[in-house]
């Protein structure tokens, strides 16, 4: 179980620092992503990856086998209908998958109800399968003022923090920790943007996902200020 939000020393990479060690991790919409590879190389090996595409799953299974990454589960599955038991994972990760759901949302300030329903189904499933102190990581183009209404929907008990990286072309790294939402959340906000050195990224670096393991977060004391 996740004991603290950022338990690993600052020398660790961004993703591994948030996720921690020896956890049960679920990646949504893995596709051809190599997030799993980076986590495994960093010592996080209890990973389940899911995708709706059988072709993507088969290719990923072959890649991981060729690398000798044993024990990683890669499954054909719909992230809108997760079959896992409640409180099954310490961390759930998605990179751009939520963005795909929102492609046809229309006005970002007032997305259409069908899209909102799909996103809510995804988030409810994530919230349910997370352990009581579990962490949901969402890596997205979506800006905080557009994501906040979705993440703060009724029934969710997680807090919200985010990191911004890139110059001009920004990605957002959202960290939502279950069980840490205050009762007076709307009046006494606990989400904050963590300040850290901006990283200049070329598109090939973004595509390779290496930035997730090379970038660093502030330590616990900085986050609590």
C-alpha positions, 0 to 999 in steps of 0.5 A: 500500500502507498504509505506516502505520496512521494516517498523516494529520494529526489534522485529518482525519476518523476514517474517512479518517485510518485509510484514508489516501489513494490506496488501493484500498478495498473496502466490503462490504454497501454497501446504501444507505450513503453511506460511499462518498460521504464517502470520495470527497469526502475524496479517496479515489476508488479504491473498489469497493462490493459488495452481494447486492441488485441493487436496492441496487446499481442505486440506488447506481450511479444516486446516484453517477452523479448526483453525478458520482462517476466510477470507483467500482465498485458490484457485485452480489456475495456477501461470503462468496465474494469473487472478487477476487485475493489482496492486491487491496485496501489497505482493506476496510470494513464497517458493520453487515454483520457484525452482520447475520450475527450476528442469529440467532447465539443466545447471544452468548457461544456463537454457533451453529456455522452463524453462526460459519462464515459470519462466518469465511468473511467474515473469511477472504475479507477477510484474503485480499484485503487487501494484506500491510499492509492494514487491515480496518475493522469498524463494529459494535454488537458489543462487543469481548469478543464480537468478539475470538474471531472476529477472533482466530481461527486463521490471521488475522495482524491486530492489533486496536484499537477506538474507542468512540463515543456516549453510552449507545448505543455503536458500536465502530470496529474497526481490524485491521491485517494482518501486525501480530499478535505470535507471543505474541498471547494472552499479550502483547496488542497490541489496545488501546482508543484513548481519545478524546473521547466524541461525543454522537450523535443517531440521525439523525447515526448514520444519516447516517454524517457522524460517521465524517468529523467524529470524530478519532483520536489521533495516532501517538505517542498510539497507541504509548504 
